[in-house]
Amino acid sequence: MPSPIRISSLSTASEGLPLSHAGGLAAGFTHVDEEEATVLGKEVFGLDGSVVRFPTEKDDTFRFDGHDGRKWILKIANPNEDWEELSLQVDLLAHLEQVAPDLPVPRVSRSLKDAILPKVTTRSGEDRYVRLLSYMPGVPLATTTSTSQDREKIGELLAALRHACSTFSHPGDSRTLAWDVRHLGDLRHLLDYVDDRRHHAQIEMALERFKTIEPQLALCRTQVLHNDFNTSNIVVNPTDERFVTGIIDFGDTVRTAIAIDVSTALMNQLPGQLDDDGEADFFGHARDVLRGYLRGADLTDDELMLIPHLAMARVVTRALLTTWRAKLFPHNSAYILRNTNAGWAQLEWFLDRSFDDISQLLLPPAR
């Protein structure tokens, strides 16, 4: 008979962590296996069924398949993730359910004891928060193709999500997050983990460019935003008229610049491999997303000038964080680095062009 999982009381947030270590990015932990996750689902949420593990960056995530045919997502947080950061995510999802019920985002279920974020002690002795989310049917956009019209729908949905998030606030929404591009300069120390001399030099060049735009970035409009609208977090069904059937993973939610949120979405539409002749429109798919976005939300010319630079900054952020974390957790390096190699070619494309050329990429034609 498996040992029971103990339900614990909540604790306060950890303090004093460097930016790169916050939110569990540097915290190792003992993985919960499928058998323990099944027990946890039953004891904490009253579920009967079995689980399938999903690959993740820093926690344990399972699809829980109920014997009654229903499906959920069971997430067991990293031991270093604190309650305030996790409550930011679940409170935002509750807000979206109220103000924009048609948005395809997960719903959060309460535990048998009516807790939204129950805390458990796993068999390895670690205290970890758990949450149960509704399952969003479909496949990640990263695993399939999309048309220009599909990508415009993605942009329209990002605009709708921005509007729905605009009226939300939370005590933890102004946290300092490593994946918030505003703080890229604070990740410079991670250059020590980039062994390749060419890549090291490229990142140094990009960091100098980023310094140039920081004053303008500080003046940009801000609000709470998803901040990670990438092709793994967009669930789609090509046979569904809506195309996008789910927006998942609100783990990087933060109050940041609107331009950063858009740049992240556009960066994740850039090609992972460049044409030999270099003639293809590098921002072609990204422009489709932007076209849809601008139907539902505005961007100023100043923001449009910054967005390509911020897309490059996101490439650099990903390179620094993933290279560092792959060395910390070599057993999970394949997952951590899954998009990093493509990023080096993307970074080279940006650096091959002048600062002014990058600034003009998304501006409308001169009137």
N, C-alpha and C positions, 0 to 999 in steps of 0.2 A: 504494500500500500504506500503510495507516494506521500511524503511528508507534506502537511498543509502549508499554504502560503499565508504568512502573517500580515494582517492589515495594520499599517503604522499610522501615526499622526504626522501632520505636515511639519516641515522644518523651514527655517529662513534661508534666504538666498546666500550663496557664497559670494564673498567680496574679495577685492584685491587681486584678481586674476589679470594677467596681461591680456591684451586684445586677442592675440592668436590662441590663447588657452580658454577663453570664455565660452560658455555654452556647450561644454563637453567636447570641443574639437580635439583636445589633447588628452582626454581621459580614457584610459583603458577600462575594460569591464569584462565580466564573465557573461558570455552569451546565455540567454535562456533558451533551452532546447524546445523542440516541438511538443514533447510530452508535458513539460512543465507549463508551456503556454496554454495548452488545452485545459489543464487543471486550473490555471489562473482565470481563464475565460469563464469556467463554470463557477468557481468559488466567488469571484468578484462581480461577475455580470449575469450569472445564471444561464450561460450558454451551454448547449450540448452540440458537439460536433467534432471537427478535426481542423488542423491548421496547416497552412502552407507558408513557409518563410519567404520573405522578399529580401533581396539584397539592399542594404542600407549603408549610410555613411557612418552613423555614430549611435544607433539604437538597435532595438530588436522590433521588427515589424512583421506581422503575420496577417494573412487573409484567414479569417475564421469562417469555415464552411459549416453552417448549422445543419443538423439532421432534417430540419423542416424546409430546407432549400434556400433559406436566407443566407446572406453573406455580410460580413463586417470586416473592418480593419482594426486589429488589436495592436496598439503601439505601447511598447515598454521603454520608457525614456532612459537615456544615458544617466548613470548615477550622478553625474556632475551638472545635469540640467536642473535648474531650480524652479520652484512653484510659480514664481511671478512670470517667468518667461513662457512657461507652458500655459498658464492661465490667459496670457495675452492671446495665444492662438485659439483656445477654445471659446474665449469671450468674443473674439472677432467673428468666429463661425456662428455663434448665437446671434450676434448683431446682424450678420448678413441674412440669416434666416428670417429676421423680423423686417428688415428694410428692403430686401431684394430676394424674395422667396423663389424667384425663377432662376436665379444664378445656380449653376450646377456645382455646388460646393458640398462637402460632407456635412452631415449632421452629427452631433455629439450625443451619445447615450450616457445616462447616469448609471452608477453601480447599484447593486442590490441595496446598499445603504444610502442611496440617494446622493452619492458624491460624484462630482464631475471629473475630478482628478484624484482618485483614490491612490494611496501610497502603499506599496507592498514591500515586504522583505523576501527576496528570492532565496532559493535554497543555497546559493553561494554566500548568503549573508549581506547582500547589497540592498540598500533601500532605494526603491525606484518608483516613480509615478507611472501610472498606466491610464490609458484612455481608449475608448471604443468609439470608432467612427463608422458611419454608413459607408458601404462599398460603392464606388463609382464604376459602373460597367463600361467596358471599352478597352482600348489598348493605348499605351503611351504613344504620343505623336512621334517619339524617337524611333519607334519600331515600324513605322509605316510612311507612306508618302502623302503629300497634300498638293492641292491645286492652288492657283492664285486666289480663287474665290474662297477656298477653305481658309487660307491664311488671312484673308480680309475678315472672315468671321472671327478668327482668333483675336485680331486687333480690336474688333467691335466689343468682344467680351472683356478684353483687358480694360477698355474704356469704361464699360459698365461696372466692372469691379472697382475701378478707381473711384467712381462716383459713390458707390455703395460704402466704400471705406472712408469717405471724406468726413462723415459725421461720427466716426468712432474715435474714442480715446481710451487710454488705459494707463495705469501707473507705470507699467513697464514698457510703454511703446517708444520711449526715447533711449532705450538701451544702446550701448555701444556694441556693434555687431561687426565681426570680422568680414562678413560678406556684404556689408554696406560699403559701397565704393567710396563714399565720403572719407573713409578712414584708410584708404590705400597707403598713404604715406607712412602710417604706423606699422605697416607690414614689411618695411624695408629690411629689417633684420633677418627675415626669412630668406634673403638672397644667399645667406651662408649655406643653405641646403641645395642650391642650384649648382651642380658640379660642372655642367657643360659650359665652357667658356663663352661660346657664341650666345647661348640663351641668357647667360648672366649679363652679358653686355647689352643684349636687346632689352632686358627688363630695366636695366639702369637708364637706358635712353627713354623708355616709356615712362618711368617715374619722373624724369626731368620734364617731359611733356605734361604730365599730370599736374605738376606744380604750377604750370602756366595757366591752367583753367580753374585752379582752386578758388581764386577770388570770385570768379563768376558763379561757380557752383554754390558758394556760400550765400549768394543772393537769390537762389532759385526757390520756387514755391515748394512747400513740403506738406506732407500729410502721412497718415498711416497707409502703407502699401504692402502688397504681397512680396515684392522684391526678389522673386525667384521664378519668373514666368518662363521656365525652360521647357524643352520638348519632352522631358521625363515627367513633368508635373502637369502636362496638358493631356487629358484622357479623351480619346476621340473614337468615333464610330463612322467610317466612311459611308455607311448606308443610311445614317441618320441625317435628316435635313439640317439639323443644327451643327453637325460635324463634331463640335466639342461637346462631350457628355460629362466632363468632370474637370474641375480645377482642384488640385490636391497639393499637399505639403506646404502648410503655412508656417513652417519652421523658421523662415528668415523674415517674417513680418516685422516691420520696424517703421518708425516715422522718419522718412527720408525724402529726398528730392523726387518730384514727379518725373523729372528727366532721367533719373537713375532707374526707376522702375521700367520706363519705356526702353531705355538702352539695354537693360538686361534681356528683355523680351526680344529685341532686335538682334543682339549679339548671338542669341541662341538659334537664330535663323541663318546665320552665316554658314557658307559651305565649309565642310570639314576638310575638303581637298580642293586645291586650286587647279584650274585648267592650265595646261602646259603653255598655251599662248597668252594667258592672262587677259583675254578679251571679254570673258563673261562678266556680267554685272555682279560684283561681289555682294552688293546690298540688294540684289533683286528680290529675293524672298522676304527680306526685312522690309523693303518698301511696300510689299503687299500688306504686311501686318500694320505698318504705319498708316497706309491708306484707310484701312478699316478703322483703326484707332481714331483717326481725325474726323471720322463721321460722327463719333460719339463724344469726343473730348477735345479740348483745345490744347495747343502747344504754341508758345511764343517763338519768334524767330531766334531769340537768344537761346532758348531751350533746344531748338532744332540744330543750332550750331554746336552745342555742347554734346548732344547725344552720341554722335560718332566717336568723339574722344572718350566719352564714358563707356561706350562699348569696348574700346581698346582697354580701358582701365579694368573692366570686368574680366577680360582675357588675362590680364596681368594678375589680378586678384586670384583667379582660379589657378594659374600656374604656380604662384607662390604657396597658396594654401595646400594644394594637392601634392606638390613635390615634397613639402615638409611633412604632411600627414602620411604619405606613402612610406616615408622612412620611419615614422613612428609606429606605423601599423603595417608592416610588410605582408602580413597574411591577408590583408584586405586591399593591397595596392592595386590589383587589377580593376576593382570597382572604383577606387578613389581616382585613378588616373585615366578612366575610360574616355574622357573628353580632352585630356591635357595635350596629347600629341597633336591633335588637330589645331589646338590653340597656338602652337608655335608657328605654324604656317600663317594663321590669321594675324598674329602679331607682326610677322615680317611684312605682310601686305600693308598694314597700317604704317609701319616705320619707313617703308619705301616711298611714302607720299608725304608731301610737305604738310605742315600744320594747317596752313590756309586751305589746302585742297581738302583735307579731312573736315574742316569746318563747313565747307560748302556742300558736302555730300547730300544732305537731306533738305536743304533750303529750296523753296519753290523757285521756279524760274523768275528772273527779274521782270517786274511788271513794266 
